[in-house]
């Protein structure tokens, strides 16, 4: 049975591991941290080809190494344990100035 979690969306780059494959765990963590959570898991990824500007010049032949594929995490899952920590920290925060008794 799957553990309850919440989904976050955005875009965070995946690192390239030693064998050249994308390592999206760190990207998923960064994506979830940007939303205020401690860590997360990758649910969805995207890839884009990034090329040198010279590739787009008329008559220029594309050479090996002119372009590289970059991978991104676009959706992440945050475990319930991390959700509860975030909710608690919000409830312990001081109330807005409009709600304070003066």
N, CA and C atoms as a LAMMPS dump frame, in Angstrom:
ITEM: TIMESTEP
0
ITEM: NUMBER OF ATOMS
306
ITEM: BOX BOUNDS ff ff ff
-5.0000000000000000e+02 5.0000000000000000e+02
-5.0000000000000000e+02 5.0000000000000000e+02
-5.0000000000000000e+02 5.0000000000000000e+02
ITEM: ATOMS id mol type element x y z
1 1 1 N 0.844 -1.183 0
2 1 2 C 0 0 0
3 1 3 C 0.886 1.241 0
4 2 1 N 0.544 2.209 -0.798
5 2 2 C 1.337 3.44 -0.905
6 2 3 C 1.161 4.307 0.336
7 3 1 N 2.243 4.978 0.723
8 3 2 C 2.187 5.887 1.863
9 3 3 C 1.579 7.207 1.416
10 4 1 N 0.769 7.849 2.27
11 4 2 C 0.19 9.135 1.907
12 4 3 C 1.276 10.197 1.72
13 5 1 N 1.068 11.074 0.753
14 5 2 C 2.031 12.136 0.489
15 5 3 C 1.324 13.266 -0.237
16 6 1 N 2.036 14.344 -0.457
17 6 2 C 1.507 15.455 -1.241
18 6 3 C 2.425 15.702 -2.422
19 7 1 N 1.906 16.338 -3.442
20 7 2 C 2.683 16.572 -4.656
21 7 3 C 3.024 18.054 -4.768
22 8 1 N 4.252 18.334 -5.192
23 8 2 C 4.672 19.704 -5.477
24 8 3 C 5.095 19.766 -6.937
25 9 1 N 4.974 20.938 -7.536
26 9 2 C 5.391 21.073 -8.924
27 9 3 C 6.308 22.278 -9.069
28 10 1 N 7.09 22.268 -10.099
29 10 2 C 8.061 23.317 -10.37
30 10 3 C 9.095 22.771 -11.337
31 11 1 N 10.312 23.26 -11.229
32 11 2 C 11.377 22.792 -12.13
33 11 3 C 12.713 22.924 -11.407
34 12 1 N 13.413 21.816 -11.271
35 12 2 C 14.738 21.801 -10.648
36 12 3 C 15.643 20.875 -11.462
37 13 1 N 16.85 21.331 -11.725
38 13 2 C 17.791 20.559 -12.541
39 13 3 C 18.267 19.305 -11.816
40 14 1 N 18.444 18.232 -12.589
41 14 2 C 19.027 16.994 -12.071
42 14 3 C 20.539 17.064 -12.26
43 15 1 N 21.269 16.527 -11.315
44 15 2 C 22.724 16.448 -11.436
45 15 3 C 23.079 15.295 -12.372
46 16 1 N 24.298 15.318 -12.892
47 16 2 C 24.781 14.21 -13.731
48 16 3 C 25.669 13.343 -12.854
49 17 1 N 25.35 12.05 -12.757
50 17 2 C 26.145 11.141 -11.928
51 17 3 C 27.444 10.775 -12.643
52 18 1 N 28.301 10.053 -11.945
53 18 2 C 29.616 9.684 -12.475
54 18 3 C 29.522 8.87 -13.768
55 19 1 N 28.454 8.081 -13.91
56 19 2 C 28.311 7.27 -15.12
57 19 3 C 27.589 8.008 -16.25
58 20 1 N 27.256 9.281 -16.047
59 20 2 C 26.626 10.092 -17.086
60 20 3 C 25.11 10.099 -17.061
61 21 1 N 24.515 9.274 -16.223
62 21 2 C 23.059 9.227 -16.121
63 21 3 C 22.556 10.358 -15.22
64 22 1 N 21.324 10.833 -15.44
65 22 2 C 20.8 11.885 -14.568
66 22 3 C 20.508 11.348 -13.17
67 23 1 N 20.86 12.121 -12.156
68 23 2 C 20.588 11.789 -10.757
69 23 3 C 19.576 12.815 -10.261
70 24 1 N 18.316 12.45 -10.257
71 24 2 C 17.261 13.418 -9.962
72 24 3 C 16.848 13.456 -8.496
73 25 1 N 17.469 12.669 -7.618
74 25 2 C 17.137 12.727 -6.189
75 25 3 C 17.454 14.111 -5.631
76 26 1 N 18.634 14.638 -5.935
77 26 2 C 19.008 15.967 -5.438
78 26 3 C 18.087 17.035 -6.034
79 27 1 N 17.707 16.879 -7.3
80 27 2 C 16.776 17.81 -7.927
81 27 3 C 15.413 17.775 -7.26
82 28 1 N 14.946 16.572 -6.924
83 28 2 C 13.66 16.433 -6.234
84 28 3 C 13.726 17.078 -4.855
85 29 1 N 14.838 16.874 -4.151
86 29 2 C 15.011 17.507 -2.832
87 29 3 C 14.984 19.026 -2.955
88 30 1 N 15.707 19.573 -3.953
89 30 2 C 15.729 21.032 -4.14
90 30 3 C 14.343 21.576 -4.485
91 31 1 N 13.608 20.842 -5.316
92 31 2 C 12.261 21.269 -5.679
93 31 3 C 11.366 21.317 -4.441
94 32 1 N 11.401 20.269 -3.64
95 32 2 C 10.574 20.213 -2.439
96 32 3 C 11.03 21.253 -1.409
97 33 1 N 12.336 21.461 -1.287
98 33 2 C 12.843 22.476 -0.357
99 33 3 C 12.417 23.875 -0.781
100 34 1 N 12.304 24.118 -2.078
101 34 2 C 11.858 25.438 -2.547
102 34 3 C 10.405 25.703 -2.176
103 35 1 N 9.667 24.647 -1.84
104 35 2 C 8.275 24.781 -1.414
105 35 3 C 8.14 24.705 0.1
106 36 1 N 9.28 24.628 0.811
107 36 2 C 9.256 24.638 2.273
108 36 3 C 9.327 23.287 2.951
109 37 1 N 9.587 22.219 2.205
110 37 2 C 9.688 20.885 2.784
111 37 3 C 11.145 20.466 2.884
112 38 1 N 11.388 19.419 3.678
113 38 2 C 12.765 18.963 3.909
114 38 3 C 13.325 18.203 2.709
115 39 1 N 12.551 17.276 2.146
116 39 2 C 13.025 16.451 1.029
117 39 3 C 11.834 15.875 0.285
118 40 1 N 12.104 15.21 -0.826
119 40 2 C 11.03 14.601 -1.59
120 40 3 C 11.56 13.593 -2.586
121 41 1 N 10.645 13.025 -3.341
122 41 2 C 10.999 12.052 -4.37
123 41 3 C 10.502 12.557 -5.713
124 42 1 N 11.218 12.196 -6.756
125 42 2 C 10.864 12.614 -8.113
126 42 3 C 9.646 11.839 -8.597
127 43 1 N 8.636 12.561 -9.092
128 43 2 C 7.46 11.927 -9.688
129 43 3 C 7.449 12.074 -11.205
130 44 1 N 7.948 13.2 -11.695
131 44 2 C 7.927 13.454 -13.129
132 44 3 C 9.184 14.219 -13.513
133 45 1 N 9.71 13.919 -14.679
134 45 2 C 10.909 14.597 -15.164
135 45 3 C 10.693 15.083 -16.588
136 46 1 N 11.557 15.968 -17.014
137 46 2 C 11.528 16.504 -18.371
138 46 3 C 12.974 16.612 -18.832
139 47 1 N 13.191 16.588 -20.116
140 47 2 C 14.531 16.732 -20.673
141 47 3 C 14.492 17.781 -21.778
142 48 1 N 15.57 18.541 -21.875
143 48 2 C 15.686 19.558 -22.919
144 48 3 C 17.097 19.53 -23.471
145 49 1 N 17.213 19.799 -24.754
146 49 2 C 18.526 19.845 -25.383
147 49 3 C 19.03 21.283 -25.366
148 50 1 N 20.209 21.49 -24.805
149 50 2 C 20.821 22.823 -24.741
150 50 3 C 22.011 22.832 -25.695
151 51 1 N 21.975 23.76 -26.646
152 51 2 C 22.997 23.804 -27.692
153 51 3 C 23.765 25.122 -27.679
154 52 1 N 24.966 25.059 -28.202
155 52 2 C 25.782 26.242 -28.417
156 52 3 C 25.092 27.12 -29.455
157 53 1 N 25.155 28.449 -29.329
158 53 2 C 24.51 29.324 -30.314
159 53 3 C 25.002 29.111 -31.747
160 54 1 N 26.229 28.658 -31.918
161 54 2 C 26.756 28.473 -33.276
162 54 3 C 26 27.413 -34.067
163 55 1 N 25.322 26.503 -33.386
164 55 2 C 24.552 25.45 -34.053
165 55 3 C 23.446 26.055 -34.91
166 56 1 N 22.959 27.219 -34.521
167 56 2 C 21.829 27.835 -35.219
168 56 3 C 22.252 28.747 -36.376
169 57 1 N 23.536 28.906 -36.583
170 57 2 C 24.009 29.731 -37.696
171 57 3 C 23.845 28.986 -39.017
172 58 1 N 23.404 29.685 -40.062
173 58 2 C 23.244 29.025 -41.361
174 58 3 C 24.576 28.455 -41.861
175 59 1 N 24.546 27.244 -42.344
176 59 2 C 25.729 26.607 -42.911
177 59 3 C 26.647 25.946 -41.902
178 60 1 N 26.37 26.107 -40.624
179 60 2 C 27.217 25.492 -39.588
180 60 3 C 26.796 24.04 -39.392
181 61 1 N 27.774 23.143 -39.457
182 61 2 C 27.478 21.727 -39.228
183 61 3 C 27.597 21.44 -37.736
184 62 1 N 26.648 20.691 -37.262
185 62 2 C 26.633 20.329 -35.852
186 62 3 C 27.75 19.344 -35.549
187 63 1 N 28.519 19.638 -34.509
188 63 2 C 29.632 18.789 -34.08
189 63 3 C 29.267 18.074 -32.774
190 64 1 N 29.906 16.938 -32.514
191 64 2 C 29.694 16.279 -31.216
192 64 3 C 30.097 17.24 -30.095
193 65 1 N 29.284 17.329 -29.083
194 65 2 C 29.583 18.219 -27.966
195 65 3 C 28.97 19.599 -28.107
196 66 1 N 28.379 19.918 -29.271
197 66 2 C 27.72 21.218 -29.452
198 66 3 C 26.439 21.308 -28.631
199 67 1 N 25.815 20.177 -28.385
200 67 2 C 24.554 20.138 -27.643
201 67 3 C 24.66 19.105 -26.514
202 68 1 N 23.922 19.369 -25.459
203 68 2 C 23.843 18.378 -24.383
204 68 3 C 22.41 18.335 -23.87
205 69 1 N 22.034 17.186 -23.343
206 69 2 C 20.694 17.005 -22.795
207 69 3 C 20.719 17.333 -21.308
208 70 1 N 19.811 18.208 -20.903
209 70 2 C 19.669 18.541 -19.487
210 70 3 C 18.348 17.968 -18.995
211 71 1 N 18.378 17.367 -17.813
212 71 2 C 17.193 16.748 -17.226
213 71 3 C 16.715 17.569 -16.041
214 72 1 N 15.401 17.608 -15.858
215 72 2 C 14.781 18.393 -14.795
216 72 3 C 13.705 17.572 -14.092
217 73 1 N 13.549 17.8 -12.789
218 73 2 C 12.415 17.264 -12.042
219 73 3 C 11.311 18.312 -12.16
220 74 1 N 10.126 17.896 -12.567
221 74 2 C 9.013 18.838 -12.699
222 74 3 C 7.901 18.587 -11.686
223 75 1 N 7.941 17.445 -11.003
224 75 2 C 6.962 17.149 -9.957
225 75 3 C 7.632 16.259 -8.922
226 76 1 N 7.305 16.513 -7.671
227 76 2 C 7.878 15.725 -6.585
228 76 3 C 6.82 15.336 -5.575
229 77 1 N 7.127 14.314 -4.799
230 77 2 C 6.237 13.817 -3.763
231 77 3 C 6.896 14.039 -2.411
232 78 1 N 6.136 14.558 -1.451
233 78 2 C 6.65 14.815 -0.108
234 78 3 C 5.956 13.854 0.849
235 79 1 N 6.718 13.053 1.629
236 79 2 C 6.118 12.117 2.578
237 79 3 C 5.317 12.844 3.658
238 80 1 N 4.303 12.167 4.219
239 80 2 C 3.438 12.751 5.246
240 80 3 C 4.235 13.247 6.446
241 81 1 N 5.27 12.535 6.859
242 81 2 C 6.061 12.96 8.026
243 81 3 C 6.586 14.373 7.833
244 82 1 N 6.982 14.732 6.614
245 82 2 C 7.504 16.068 6.346
246 82 3 C 6.372 17.086 6.265
247 83 1 N 5.164 16.638 5.914
248 83 2 C 4.015 17.544 5.87
249 83 3 C 3.644 17.98 7.27
250 84 1 N 3.65 17.039 8.226
251 84 2 C 3.268 17.361 9.59
252 84 3 C 4.238 18.366 10.196
253 85 1 N 5.52 18.249 9.919
254 85 2 C 6.499 19.2 10.441
255 85 3 C 6.221 20.597 9.912
256 86 1 N 5.863 20.691 8.652
257 86 2 C 5.607 22.001 8.056
258 86 3 C 4.356 22.627 8.677
259 87 1 N 3.312 21.84 8.861
260 87 2 C 2.077 22.359 9.451
261 87 3 C 2.321 22.844 10.875
262 88 1 N 3.073 22.066 11.663
263 88 2 C 3.355 22.465 13.038
264 88 3 C 4.097 23.787 13.099
265 89 1 N 5.068 23.964 12.205
266 89 2 C 5.853 25.192 12.24
267 89 3 C 4.979 26.387 11.88
268 90 1 N 3.981 26.194 11.052
269 90 2 C 3.068 27.285 10.724
270 90 3 C 2.186 27.634 11.925
271 91 1 N 1.706 26.619 12.646
272 91 2 C 0.808 26.88 13.769
273 91 3 C 1.535 27.542 14.936
274 92 1 N 2.841 27.35 15.044
275 92 2 C 3.608 27.968 16.115
276 92 3 C 4.031 29.398 15.788
277 93 1 N 3.805 29.819 14.563
278 93 2 C 4.215 31.165 14.157
279 93 3 C 3.306 32.192 14.829
280 94 1 N 3.824 33.392 15.024
281 94 2 C 3.019 34.441 15.632
282 94 3 C 1.929 34.876 14.667
283 95 1 N 0.769 35.288 15.214
284 95 2 C -0.332 35.684 14.331
285 95 3 C -0.006 36.978 13.594
286 96 1 N -0.679 37.209 12.467
287 96 2 C -0.433 38.449 11.726
288 96 3 C -0.781 39.661 12.594
289 97 1 N -0.217 40.81 12.259
290 97 2 C -0.401 42.029 13.029
291 97 3 C -1.88 42.379 13.178
292 98 1 N -2.693 42.093 12.178
293 98 2 C -4.121 42.415 12.233
294 98 3 C -4.876 41.57 13.257
295 99 1 N -4.327 40.411 13.65
296 99 2 C -4.993 39.513 14.603
297 99 3 C -4.451 39.656 16.03
298 100 1 N -3.399 40.408 16.231
299 100 2 C -2.806 40.553 17.568
300 100 3 C -3.628 41.485 18.426
301 101 1 N -3.646 41.168 19.728
302 101 2 C -4.306 42.067 20.693
303 101 3 C -3.311 43.142 21.087
304 102 1 N -3.7 44.392 20.947
305 102 2 C -2.774 45.49 21.319
306 102 3 C -3.299 46.262 22.484
